[in-house]
Amino acid sequence: MMQLEVKMDFDKLINFEDTIDIKQTTGLSDEYYQMTLSQFVNTISKSVDASMTQSIHLPANCIRYVHIGLSLKLYCVVPKKQWIINYLGNYYKVGFPKLILEYLIVEKANAGSKSYEIKLKRIVAVKDNGPIKKDTKVFHFPYSHVDNYGSVCMGSTQIRDMSCLSELEAAHSYFFDSPFSSDYGEKILSKEPLHVLFAETFFEKDFNDELLVPHNKTFDAFFDLTK
């Protein structure tokens, strides 16, 4: 009888392209090899009844996903970068910190096909100092569009339905393309007003992570992933 022994260090697994160690025992000998976490999930999914489970094609920047009843929550990372935004009708290239975006996914059935309804629920910032782990400290999103609890408001901008979850890799563009106003205001240690942050402090400059305001919670605790 063949047995598989899988070794995974969840603190070191950052995304589904990270490798895991596999030990395969047939009773006569042992074989050792590696595969990505994505390959392992797909292999296990194919080994059981297709009516029971399906592999899902996750975006490359996904670091965690959680089933909530019939819906799904995905946590995706957006790297520290300068983004062009529309603030009150004027365009600025502004430095943003590294971000974690929480999406709520609801599967929709449409005449034999399926699609996914996408809601961007919360955003937090993290310092750009290494991989995100369960105990990584999270910080307030420093600008407008996001309230003190991380909840996102993009006005009338909505993320379109998607046919495959891998499309979520670029879904953050909806957030950056939506017009920024002064709703919820700035949340930054320097106390500078929003228009100064956009037009001067971080205009065509990288964000200064030392100015982030802490949520005083870890990644797992903030998103209630400790259960």
Secondary structure, DSSP 8 states (H G I E B T S, - for coil): --EEEEE--TTT--STTSEEEEEEE-SS-EEEEEEEHHHHHHHHHHTS-TTT-------TTEEEEEEETTEEEEEEEE-SEEEEEEETTEEEEEEE-EEEEEEEEEEEEETTEEEEEEEEEEEEEE-SSS---TT-EEE--SSSSB-TTSBB--TT-----BSSGGGGGGTHHHHHHS-B-STT---BTT---HHHIIIIITBTS---GGGB-EEEEEHHHHTT---
